[in-house]
Amino acid sequence: RYYGDKKIKIDFLAGDASSRRYYRIKKESKTYVLMDASSEKDKLIQFISIGNLFRGEGVKTPEVIYVDADEGLCLLSDFGDKLLFDIFSEEKENNYYRY
């Protein structure tokens, strides 16, 4: 769906096993992922902390662009539509998680 002056497009994304909801936000040539964790606000900071720990060990995780912990919202960088399964099956030696 487009919102307002049609410069921003928001699409629902399939989620994970949690109750979080995800949306892709497209503005001009950039895309972001909005994570709605309003039903589990208490876990949002933990989610971000674990992502930071993984990133510190060289694992690719989405960059946190903005957080509203009171509302349970987090704006993340977008890795795109390609599934890890597809990447793993295309590569003989997988270095996907390395910087």
GIQUIQUI-V276014 format. One record per backbone hydrogen bond with DSSP energy under -1.0 kcal/mol. NH is the residue of the N-H (numbers start at 1). CO is the residue of the C=O. If there is no record, write none. Layout:
BEGIN
NH&CO  NH&CO
END
This chain:
BEGIN
3&8  6&3  9&26  10&1  11&24  13&22  21&36  23&34  24&11  25&32  26&9  27&30  30&27  32&25  33&76  34&23  35&74  36&21  37&72  40&37  43&40  44&41  47&43  48&44  49&45  50&46  51&47  52&48  53&49  54&50  55&51  56&52  57&54  58&55  59&54  65&75  66&75  68&73  72&68  73&68  74&35  75&66  76&33  77&63  87&83  88&84  89&85  90&86  91&87  98&95
END
